[in-house]
């Protein structure tokens, strides 16, 4: 069984037991898990359910990898560059995105 969910403007294909990095979001400190309710598609063997755009009543339950504060991971360091030809002007800046690492526990459709 797998599902396609939307979180933070991106879509993820998830199955039970998968570990994924989603966009960082605000969660209460004492929360053990989060419910991802923007489910676009669910497949269970031969049965499929397609949402328009989301499935009503469907959700994916995910728990944090190491608690809400310890589940924050960092992505790769990126160096965007601004350059203007013939102006002797360039600027290099660094950016490192933070993600929330979650483990998919259950898919409810």
N, CA, C and O atoms as CSV, one atom per row, in Angstrom:
chain,resi,resn,atom,element,x,y,z
A,1,UNK,N,N,0.850,-1.175,0.000
A,1,UNK,CA,C,0.000,0.000,0.000
A,1,UNK,C,C,0.893,1.235,0.000
A,1,UNK,O,O,1.853,1.317,0.767
A,2,UNK,N,N,0.576,2.181,-0.855
A,2,UNK,CA,C,1.313,3.433,-0.885
A,2,UNK,C,C,0.359,4.579,-1.158
A,2,UNK,O,O,-0.771,4.378,-1.601
A,3,UNK,N,N,0.838,5.787,-0.885
A,3,UNK,CA,C,0.030,6.989,-1.076
A,3,UNK,C,C,0.921,8.096,-1.624
A,3,UNK,O,O,2.141,8.075,-1.461
A,4,UNK,N,N,0.290,9.054,-2.268
A,4,UNK,CA,C,0.978,10.253,-2.703
A,4,UNK,C,C,0.387,11.411,-1.910
A,4,UNK,O,O,-0.817,11.664,-1.963
A,5,UNK,N,N,1.253,12.115,-1.170
A,5,UNK,CA,C,0.799,13.204,-0.320
A,5,UNK,C,C,1.438,14.512,-0.782
A,5,UNK,O,O,2.446,14.516,-1.488
A,6,UNK,N,N,0.830,15.608,-0.370
A,6,UNK,CA,C,1.378,16.928,-0.659
A,6,UNK,C,C,1.711,17.598,0.655
A,6,UNK,O,O,0.875,17.662,1.557
A,7,UNK,N,N,2.933,18.099,0.766
A,7,UNK,CA,C,3.359,18.795,1.967
A,7,UNK,C,C,4.375,19.856,1.585
A,7,UNK,O,O,5.396,19.544,0.973
A,8,UNK,N,N,4.110,21.088,1.935
A,8,UNK,CA,C,5.047,22.162,1.661
A,8,UNK,C,C,5.220,22.458,0.181
A,8,UNK,O,O,6.298,22.879,-0.240
A,9,UNK,N,N,4.174,22.244,-0.621
A,9,UNK,CA,C,4.259,22.521,-2.050
A,9,UNK,C,C,4.934,21.430,-2.852
A,9,UNK,O,O,5.127,21.587,-4.058
A,10,UNK,N,N,5.299,20.325,-2.216
A,10,UNK,CA,C,5.943,19.211,-2.907
A,10,UNK,C,C,5.112,17.948,-2.714
A,10,UNK,O,O,4.357,17.836,-1.747
A,11,UNK,N,N,5.252,17.009,-3.628
A,11,UNK,CA,C,4.522,15.753,-3.533
A,11,UNK,C,C,5.500,14.626,-3.237
A,11,UNK,O,O,6.604,14.583,-3.780
A,12,UNK,N,N,5.072,13.707,-2.360
A,12,UNK,CA,C,5.900,12.591,-1.938
A,12,UNK,C,C,5.126,11.296,-2.108
A,12,UNK,O,O,3.940,11.227,-1.784
A,13,UNK,N,N,5.798,10.272,-2.616
A,13,UNK,CA,C,5.222,8.927,-2.671
A,13,UNK,C,C,5.714,8.195,-1.433
A,13,UNK,O,O,6.918,8.012,-1.249
A,14,UNK,N,N,4.771,7.771,-0.574
A,14,UNK,CA,C,5.139,7.186,0.706
A,14,UNK,C,C,4.469,5.830,0.886
A,14,UNK,O,O,3.379,5.580,0.371
A,15,UNK,N,N,5.142,4.971,1.620
A,15,UNK,CA,C,4.603,3.685,2.054
A,15,UNK,C,C,4.895,3.568,3.552
A,15,UNK,O,O,5.687,4.339,4.094
A,16,UNK,N,N,4.263,2.617,4.209
A,16,UNK,CA,C,4.473,2.458,5.643
A,16,UNK,C,C,5.914,2.051,5.910
A,16,UNK,O,O,6.452,1.149,5.268
A,17,UNK,N,N,6.532,2.739,6.875
A,17,UNK,CA,C,7.917,2.465,7.225
A,17,UNK,C,C,8.930,3.343,6.516
A,17,UNK,O,O,10.114,3.294,6.849
A,18,UNK,N,N,8.507,4.142,5.552
A,18,UNK,CA,C,9.429,5.031,4.835
A,18,UNK,C,C,9.889,6.179,5.732
A,18,UNK,O,O,9.137,6.659,6.581
A,19,UNK,N,N,11.119,6.606,5.534
A,19,UNK,CA,C,11.663,7.776,6.218
A,19,UNK,C,C,11.829,8.865,5.167
A,19,UNK,O,O,12.556,8.684,4.189
A,20,UNK,N,N,11.151,10.005,5.367
A,20,UNK,CA,C,11.217,11.085,4.384
A,20,UNK,C,C,11.562,12.397,5.091
A,20,UNK,O,O,11.344,12.550,6.293
A,21,UNK,N,N,12.098,13.323,4.326
A,21,UNK,CA,C,12.363,14.676,4.803
A,21,UNK,C,C,11.340,15.605,4.171
A,21,UNK,O,O,11.278,15.738,2.949
A,22,UNK,N,N,10.530,16.254,5.022
A,22,UNK,CA,C,9.524,17.185,4.523
A,22,UNK,C,C,9.931,18.597,4.922
A,22,UNK,O,O,10.841,18.785,5.730
A,23,UNK,N,N,9.255,19.586,4.352
A,23,UNK,CA,C,9.537,20.975,4.677
A,23,UNK,C,C,9.304,21.209,6.165
A,23,UNK,O,O,8.381,20.648,6.755
A,24,UNK,N,N,10.142,22.032,6.757
A,24,UNK,CA,C,10.034,22.344,8.175
A,24,UNK,C,C,8.721,23.081,8.444
A,24,UNK,O,O,8.371,24.021,7.731
A,25,UNK,N,N,8.000,22.643,9.481
A,25,UNK,CA,C,6.734,23.258,9.840
A,25,UNK,C,C,6.636,23.359,11.350
A,25,UNK,O,O,7.371,22.688,12.074
A,26,UNK,N,N,5.732,24.195,11.824
A,26,UNK,CA,C,5.554,24.374,13.254
A,26,UNK,C,C,4.759,23.212,13.830
A,26,UNK,O,O,3.668,22.896,13.356
A,27,UNK,N,N,5.320,22.577,14.861
A,27,UNK,CA,C,4.637,21.487,15.559
A,27,UNK,C,C,4.787,21.724,17.058
A,27,UNK,O,O,5.798,22.275,17.495
A,28,UNK,N,N,3.804,21.319,17.848
A,28,UNK,CA,C,3.942,21.454,19.303
A,28,UNK,C,C,5.094,20.587,19.825
A,28,UNK,O,O,5.392,19.534,19.263
A,29,UNK,N,N,5.735,21.043,20.902
A,29,UNK,CA,C,6.899,20.324,21.425
A,29,UNK,C,C,6.553,18.941,21.968
A,29,UNK,O,O,7.377,18.029,21.896
A,30,UNK,N,N,5.350,18.770,22.508
A,30,UNK,CA,C,4.984,17.491,23.108
A,30,UNK,C,C,4.319,16.539,22.126
A,30,UNK,O,O,3.878,15.459,22.519
A,31,UNK,N,N,4.241,16.919,20.867
A,31,UNK,CA,C,3.585,16.072,19.871
A,31,UNK,C,C,4.446,14.851,19.576
A,31,UNK,O,O,5.664,14.964,19.440
A,32,UNK,N,N,3.824,13.699,19.479
A,32,UNK,CA,C,4.519,12.455,19.145
A,32,UNK,C,C,4.455,12.164,17.649
A,32,UNK,O,O,5.356,11.539,17.090
A,33,UNK,N,N,3.376,12.626,17.004
A,33,UNK,CA,C,3.203,12.357,15.576
A,33,UNK,C,C,2.428,13.506,14.936
A,33,UNK,O,O,1.868,14.361,15.622
A,34,UNK,N,N,2.411,13.501,13.613
A,34,UNK,CA,C,1.643,14.491,12.872
A,34,UNK,C,C,0.761,13.770,11.862
A,34,UNK,O,O,1.087,12.677,11.399
A,35,UNK,N,N,-0.355,14.398,11.531
A,35,UNK,CA,C,-1.266,13.866,10.528
A,35,UNK,C,C,-1.117,14.686,9.250
A,35,UNK,O,O,-1.293,15.905,9.257
A,36,UNK,N,N,-0.795,14.013,8.170
A,36,UNK,CA,C,-0.684,14.658,6.868
A,36,UNK,C,C,-1.967,14.349,6.120
A,36,UNK,O,O,-2.161,13.227,5.653
A,37,UNK,N,N,-2.854,15.347,6.000
A,37,UNK,CA,C,-4.190,15.090,5.466
A,37,UNK,C,C,-4.361,15.486,4.007
A,37,UNK,O,O,-5.451,15.315,3.461
A,38,UNK,N,N,-3.344,16.000,3.365
A,38,UNK,CA,C,-3.443,16.327,1.940
A,38,UNK,C,C,-3.005,15.113,1.122
A,38,UNK,O,O,-1.903,15.078,0.574
A,39,UNK,N,N,-3.887,14.125,1.053
A,39,UNK,CA,C,-3.608,12.881,0.340
A,39,UNK,C,C,-4.207,12.990,-1.058
A,39,UNK,O,O,-5.402,13.240,-1.214
A,40,UNK,N,N,-3.371,12.801,-2.065
A,40,UNK,CA,C,-3.809,12.926,-3.452
A,40,UNK,C,C,-4.223,11.587,-4.056
A,40,UNK,O,O,-5.125,11.538,-4.892
A,41,UNK,N,N,-3.569,10.498,-3.639
A,41,UNK,CA,C,-3.745,9.204,-4.296
A,41,UNK,C,C,-3.412,8.104,-3.299
A,41,UNK,O,O,-2.452,8.225,-2.538
A,42,UNK,N,N,-4.196,7.035,-3.298
A,42,UNK,CA,C,-3.920,5.869,-2.458
A,42,UNK,C,C,-4.087,4.625,-3.313
A,42,UNK,O,O,-5.080,4.480,-4.025
A,43,UNK,N,N,-3.111,3.728,-3.240
A,43,UNK,CA,C,-3.179,2.462,-3.962
A,43,UNK,C,C,-2.975,1.323,-2.983
A,43,UNK,O,O,-2.004,1.312,-2.227
A,44,UNK,N,N,-3.892,0.363,-2.996
A,44,UNK,CA,C,-3.800,-0.818,-2.134
A,44,UNK,C,C,-3.951,-2.039,-3.016
A,44,UNK,O,O,-5.049,-2.576,-3.164
A,45,UNK,N,N,-2.846,-2.479,-3.604
A,45,UNK,CA,C,-2.919,-3.611,-4.522
A,45,UNK,C,C,-3.645,-3.212,-5.790
A,45,UNK,O,O,-3.154,-2.382,-6.555
A,46,UNK,N,N,-4.822,-3.802,-6.020
A,46,UNK,CA,C,-5.596,-3.492,-7.216
A,46,UNK,C,C,-6.548,-2.321,-7.050
A,46,UNK,O,O,-7.068,-1.802,-8.038
A,47,UNK,N,N,-6.785,-1.896,-5.802
A,47,UNK,CA,C,-7.717,-0.801,-5.557
A,47,UNK,C,C,-6.967,0.524,-5.516
A,47,UNK,O,O,-5.954,0.655,-4.829
A,48,UNK,N,N,-7.471,1.496,-6.253
A,48,UNK,CA,C,-6.877,2.829,-6.222
A,48,UNK,C,C,-7.965,3.854,-5.955
A,48,UNK,O,O,-9.110,3.702,-6.380
A,49,UNK,N,N,-7.579,4.900,-5.240
A,49,UNK,CA,C,-8.475,6.021,-4.974
A,49,UNK,C,C,-7.749,7.286,-5.395
A,49,UNK,O,O,-6.609,7.522,-4.996
A,50,UNK,N,N,-8.413,8.093,-6.199
A,50,UNK,CA,C,-7.829,9.320,-6.715
A,50,UNK,C,C,-8.656,10.491,-6.207
A,50,UNK,O,O,-9.881,10.492,-6.331
A,51,UNK,N,N,-7.995,11.478,-5.641
A,51,UNK,CA,C,-8.680,12.651,-5.119
A,51,UNK,C,C,-8.777,13.750,-6.152
A,51,UNK,O,O,-7.997,13.799,-7.103
A,52,UNK,N,N,-9.742,14.632,-5.957
A,52,UNK,CA,C,-9.935,15.774,-6.858
A,52,UNK,C,C,-10.064,17.047,-6.036
A,52,UNK,O,O,-11.205,17.441,-5.798
A,53,UNK,N,N,-9.053,17.717,-5.589
A,53,UNK,CA,C,-7.646,17.347,-5.654
A,53,UNK,C,C,-7.210,16.439,-4.505
A,53,UNK,O,O,-6.207,15.736,-4.634
A,54,UNK,N,N,-7.947,16.434,-3.367
A,54,UNK,CA,C,-7.560,15.619,-2.222
A,54,UNK,C,C,-8.648,14.597,-1.910
A,54,UNK,O,O,-9.818,14.799,-2.235
A,55,UNK,N,N,-8.246,13.498,-1.276
A,55,UNK,CA,C,-9.195,12.488,-0.818
A,55,UNK,C,C,-9.780,12.934,0.511
A,55,UNK,O,O,-9.042,13.302,1.426
A,56,UNK,N,N,-11.090,12.904,0.620
A,56,UNK,CA,C,-11.724,13.282,1.878
A,56,UNK,C,C,-11.678,12.095,2.834
A,56,UNK,O,O,-11.966,10.963,2.448
A,57,UNK,N,N,-11.315,12.366,4.074
A,57,UNK,CA,C,-11.248,11.327,5.094
A,57,UNK,C,C,-9.969,10.521,5.085
A,57,UNK,O,O,-9.794,9.654,5.941
A,58,UNK,N,N,-9.081,10.768,4.166
A,58,UNK,CA,C,-7.821,10.031,4.112
A,58,UNK,C,C,-6.734,10.836,4.798
A,58,UNK,O,O,-6.714,12.064,4.715
A,59,UNK,N,N,-5.827,10.142,5.478
A,59,UNK,CA,C,-4.701,10.813,6.102
A,59,UNK,C,C,-3.546,9.834,6.259
A,59,UNK,O,O,-3.724,8.616,6.246
A,60,UNK,N,N,-2.374,10.400,6.407
A,60,UNK,CA,C,-1.165,9.627,6.628
A,60,UNK,C,C,-0.622,10.051,7.981
A,60,UNK,O,O,-0.401,11.238,8.218
A,61,UNK,N,N,-0.405,9.090,8.869
A,61,UNK,CA,C,0.111,9.362,10.204
A,61,UNK,C,C,1.616,9.127,10.173
A,61,UNK,O,O,2.081,8.064,9.761
A,62,UNK,N,N,2.373,10.134,10.615
A,62,UNK,CA,C,3.833,10.044,10.623
A,62,UNK,C,C,4.351,10.433,11.996
A,62,UNK,O,O,3.833,11.358,12.622
A,63,UNK,N,N,5.374,9.728,12.466
A,63,UNK,CA,C,5.996,10.081,13.745
A,63,UNK,C,C,7.371,10.679,13.476
A,63,UNK,O,O,7.961,10.458,12.419
A,64,UNK,N,N,7.866,11.429,14.432
A,64,UNK,CA,C,9.151,12.086,14.289
A,64,UNK,C,C,10.269,11.077,14.467
A,64,UNK,O,O,10.125,10.116,15.222
A,65,UNK,N,N,11.366,11.284,13.786
A,65,UNK,CA,C,12.484,10.357,13.869
A,65,UNK,C,C,13.097,10.365,15.268
A,65,UNK,O,O,13.339,9.298,15.833
A,66,UNK,N,N,13.351,11.535,15.835
A,66,UNK,CA,C,13.951,11.651,17.169
A,66,UNK,C,C,13.249,12.707,17.991
A,66,UNK,O,O,13.918,13.561,18.574
A,67,UNK,N,N,11.935,12.688,18.063
A,67,UNK,CA,C,11.210,13.737,18.754
A,67,UNK,C,C,11.112,14.966,17.869
A,67,UNK,O,O,11.846,15.066,16.886
A,68,UNK,N,N,10.228,15.909,18.188
A,68,UNK,CA,C,10.033,17.066,17.308
A,68,UNK,C,C,11.286,17.922,17.146
A,68,UNK,O,O,11.557,18.418,16.052
A,69,UNK,N,N,12.056,18.103,18.230
A,69,UNK,CA,C,13.242,18.956,18.125
A,69,UNK,C,C,14.410,18.218,17.483
A,69,UNK,O,O,15.201,18.832,16.768
A,70,UNK,N,N,14.534,16.915,17.722
A,70,UNK,CA,C,15.660,16.153,17.179
A,70,UNK,C,C,15.466,15.696,15.753
A,70,UNK,O,O,16.398,15.181,15.136
A,71,UNK,N,N,14.261,15.876,15.213
A,71,UNK,CA,C,13.975,15.408,13.860
A,71,UNK,C,C,14.359,16.425,12.794
A,71,UNK,O,O,14.178,16.166,11.605
A,72,UNK,N,N,14.884,17.569,13.198
A,72,UNK,CA,C,15.264,18.597,12.230
A,72,UNK,C,C,16.617,18.235,11.635
A,72,UNK,O,O,17.600,18.079,12.360
A,73,UNK,N,N,16.663,18.103,10.326
A,73,UNK,CA,C,17.902,17.791,9.623
A,73,UNK,C,C,18.202,18.922,8.651
A,73,UNK,O,O,17.342,19.750,8.350
A,74,UNK,N,N,19.436,18.942,8.167
A,74,UNK,CA,C,19.844,19.971,7.233
A,74,UNK,C,C,20.127,19.352,5.876
A,74,UNK,O,O,20.671,18.252,5.778
A,75,UNK,N,N,19.752,20.071,4.842
A,75,UNK,CA,C,20.004,19.635,3.484
A,75,UNK,C,C,21.412,20.014,3.051
A,75,UNK,O,O,22.212,20.477,3.864
A,76,UNK,N,N,21.715,19.819,1.777
A,76,UNK,CA,C,23.049,20.171,1.291
A,76,UNK,C,C,23.236,21.686,1.214
A,76,UNK,O,O,22.277,22.440,1.053
A,77,UNK,N,N,24.486,22.106,1.332
A,77,UNK,CA,C,24.810,23.524,1.235
A,77,UNK,C,C,24.786,23.942,-0.229
A,77,UNK,O,O,25.433,23.323,-1.074
A,78,UNK,N,N,24.030,25.004,-0.519
A,78,UNK,CA,C,23.910,25.514,-1.877
A,78,UNK,C,C,24.546,26.893,-1.942
A,78,UNK,O,O,24.476,27.661,-0.983
A,79,UNK,N,N,25.168,27.207,-3.076
A,79,UNK,CA,C,25.822,28.494,-3.262
A,79,UNK,C,C,25.260,29.192,-4.494
A,79,UNK,O,O,25.844,29.084,-5.572
A,80,UNK,N,N,24.140,29.907,-4.363
A,80,UNK,CA,C,23.637,30.683,-5.496
A,80,UNK,C,C,24.599,31.829,-5.813
A,80,UNK,O,O,25.243,32.382,-4.921
A,81,UNK,N,N,24.681,32.169,-7.085
A,81,UNK,CA,C,25.635,33.189,-7.529
A,81,UNK,C,C,24.913,34.239,-8.353
A,81,UNK,O,O,24.165,33.905,-9.272
A,82,UNK,N,N,25.129,35.488,-8.035
A,82,UNK,CA,C,24.645,36.595,-8.845
A,82,UNK,C,C,25.850,37.170,-9.587
A,82,UNK,O,O,26.886,37.441,-8.980
A,83,UNK,N,N,25.713,37.355,-10.884
A,83,UNK,CA,C,26.828,37.826,-11.697
A,83,UNK,C,C,26.316,38.764,-12.769
A,83,UNK,O,O,25.334,38.470,-13.450
A,84,UNK,N,N,26.986,39.893,-12.916
A,84,UNK,CA,C,26.644,40.851,-13.968
A,84,UNK,C,C,27.858,40.997,-14.879
A,84,UNK,O,O,28.916,41.464,-14.457
A,85,UNK,N,N,27.689,40.593,-16.122
A,85,UNK,CA,C,28.829,40.631,-17.035
A,85,UNK,C,C,29.229,42.075,-17.353
A,85,UNK,O,O,28.384,42.966,-17.442
A,86,UNK,N,N,30.484,42.271,-17.515
A,86,UNK,CA,C,31.097,43.558,-17.856
A,86,UNK,C,C,30.853,44.644,-16.803
A,86,UNK,O,O,31.067,45.820,-17.096
A,87,UNK,N,N,30.425,44.304,-15.626
A,87,UNK,CA,C,30.191,45.296,-14.576
A,87,UNK,C,C,31.141,45.102,-13.389
A,87,UNK,O,O,31.139,45.895,-12.448
A,88,UNK,N,N,31.946,44.047,-13.443
A,88,UNK,CA,C,32.872,43.711,-12.349
A,88,UNK,C,C,32.097,43.547,-11.038
A,88,UNK,O,O,32.521,44.029,-9.987
A,89,UNK,N,N,30.970,42.868,-11.122
A,89,UNK,CA,C,30.116,42.695,-9.956
A,89,UNK,C,C,29.666,41.247,-9.870
A,89,UNK,O,O,29.104,40.707,-10.823
A,90,UNK,N,N,29.911,40.624,-8.734
A,90,UNK,CA,C,29.411,39.270,-8.497
A,90,UNK,C,C,29.176,39.116,-7.006
A,90,UNK,O,O,29.821,39.773,-6.189
A,91,UNK,N,N,28.244,38.243,-6.664
A,91,UNK,CA,C,27.915,38.003,-5.265
A,91,UNK,C,C,27.618,36.526,-5.095
A,91,UNK,O,O,26.824,35.953,-5.841
A,92,UNK,N,N,28.248,35.922,-4.126
A,92,UNK,CA,C,28.029,34.503,-3.837
A,92,UNK,C,C,27.476,34.404,-2.423
A,92,UNK,O,O,28.077,34.904,-1.473
A,93,UNK,N,N,26.322,33.753,-2.295
A,93,UNK,CA,C,25.707,33.589,-0.986
A,93,UNK,C,C,25.496,32.102,-0.734
A,93,UNK,O,O,25.404,31.319,-1.680
A,94,UNK,N,N,25.420,31.711,0.520
A,94,UNK,CA,C,25.209,30.316,0.880
A,94,UNK,C,C,23.829,30.119,1.477
A,94,UNK,O,O,23.284,31.016,2.120
A,95,UNK,N,N,23.267,28.936,1.258
A,95,UNK,CA,C,21.943,28.616,1.799
A,95,UNK,C,C,21.916,27.135,2.155
A,95,UNK,O,O,22.412,26.301,1.396
A,96,UNK,N,N,21.346,26.812,3.293
A,96,UNK,CA,C,21.192,25.424,3.711
A,96,UNK,C,C,19.790,25.263,4.282
A,96,UNK,O,O,19.471,25.824,5.330
A,97,UNK,N,N,18.953,24.495,3.589
A,97,UNK,CA,C,17.548,24.308,3.957
A,97,UNK,C,C,17.434,23.336,5.128
A,97,UNK,O,O,18.174,22.354,5.199
A,98,UNK,N,N,16.510,23.610,6.041
A,98,UNK,CA,C,16.227,22.694,7.147
A,98,UNK,C,C,14.983,21.882,6.808
A,98,UNK,O,O,14.020,22.403,6.245
A,99,UNK,N,N,15.018,20.599,7.159
A,99,UNK,CA,C,13.919,19.678,6.899
A,99,UNK,C,C,13.490,19.005,8.191
A,99,UNK,O,O,14.223,19.001,9.180
A,100,UNK,N,N,12.299,18.438,8.169
A,100,UNK,CA,C,11.771,17.674,9.283
A,100,UNK,C,C,11.749,16.213,8.859
A,100,UNK,O,O,11.075,15.858,7.892
A,101,UNK,N,N,12.480,15.364,9.574
A,101,UNK,CA,C,12.572,13.950,9.209
A,101,UNK,C,C,11.478,13.169,9.934
A,101,UNK,O,O,11.409,13.181,11.163
A,102,UNK,N,N,10.620,12.490,9.163
A,102,UNK,CA,C,9.507,11.734,9.732
A,102,UNK,C,C,9.507,10.306,9.205
A,102,UNK,O,O,10.027,10.020,8.126
A,103,UNK,N,N,8.912,9.423,9.990
A,103,UNK,CA,C,8.746,8.016,9.619
A,103,UNK,C,C,7.259,7.774,9.423
A,103,UNK,O,O,6.464,8.095,10.307
A,104,UNK,N,N,6.867,7.219,8.292
A,104,UNK,CA,C,5.454,6.960,7.997
A,104,UNK,C,C,4.992,5.738,8.782
A,104,UNK,O,O,5.528,4.643,8.611
A,105,UNK,N,N,3.990,5.933,9.649
A,105,UNK,CA,C,3.473,4.843,10.470
A,105,UNK,C,C,2.291,4.141,9.820
A,105,UNK,O,O,2.258,2.913,9.742
A,106,UNK,N,N,1.316,4.923,9.352
A,106,UNK,CA,C,0.063,4.330,8.912
A,106,UNK,C,C,-0.560,5.175,7.811
A,106,UNK,O,O,-0.485,6.404,7.832
A,107,UNK,N,N,-1.175,4.497,6.850
A,107,UNK,CA,C,-1.927,5.168,5.792
A,107,UNK,C,C,-3.392,4.795,5.961
A,107,UNK,O,O,-3.760,3.624,5.866
A,108,UNK,N,N,-4.230,5.810,6.214
A,108,UNK,CA,C,-5.666,5.574,6.397
A,108,UNK,C,C,-6.411,6.147,5.196
A,108,UNK,O,O,-6.294,7.335,4.895
A,109,UNK,N,N,-7.166,5.311,4.522
A,109,UNK,CA,C,-7.900,5.793,3.345
A,109,UNK,C,C,-9.373,5.480,3.486
A,109,UNK,O,O,-10.161,5.806,2.599
